[in-house]
């Protein structure tokens, strides 16, 4: 094989109206459409090289060789998808680094699988367009389908059983709403208790409110896309916060219950609500499958929010994110 090495960067994304639950687990087909904002400050860089001399796939994640476990299995499964598409059987060496904590509800699987898809496809000699890359990334991790694009991105749930209409598309470019901010508060760097895919399977199976969530999430996505296109923060903010709370309500009402929040997560929810209701600071929170609190706001309130957040004990780091760019190939390899 020639030119069998490639490197890609993909940014993580935070869903403004979320995906939680799959109609097809193997193909990662969701029960609802979702919409996200790609983040400029969090990204994964991945180099893939297919090499005839390798006897097995090798994975180095954040400078550590991974010899067993879920991450290795997921990476091999994804390389198998790429090998099947490229009709090759060569093993690969993969090196991947995140510039943020892995698997703590910061969408590392989104940027990780988007970067692996783009670098892996290129290294395998495939020429995939964005739609095909999004569908490939989706099979690694649902949210990764959205990290192929920059800006604001909708992942259409699709109807077909083979998944050929379930891919992500940009709904607005990254310069569409320059005033919008997502302030990411890292409260804990512990890996999460329930990986998203196990967690959502548990919810689909056991939560009595699940059908109501699916219906309401689909509406949230439609309305959030409209609000984004119209740059209407007064409409978008409440949708984002309520959507996250509805998703967490289904997690909490599952058997076994899945409470991803820490005490500090709840404290921040109270603070943000009070700041907005009592003092007019236009901020709304959202949480994913982890304790981190992400605060959606506009540039005008950014400084004051960061100041207030810096006074709260226990927050490891506060990172102000703007809308970020699409996944891309780069020339500098990691090895
Ligand atoms: O793509 P996964 O398997 O990491 O699941 C993502 C689930 C949420 O982050 C909670 C919601 C979303 O749409 O990103």
Boltz pocket constraint, residues with backbone or C-beta under 6 A from the ligand:
constraints:
  - pocket:
      binder: B
      contacts: [[A, 13], [A, 14], [A, 15], [A, 17], [A, 18], [A, 19], [A, 20], [A, 34], [A, 109], [A, 110], [A, 141], [A, 142], [A, 143], [A, 144], [A, 196], [A, 197], [A, 287], [A, 288], [A, 289]]
      max_distance: 6.0
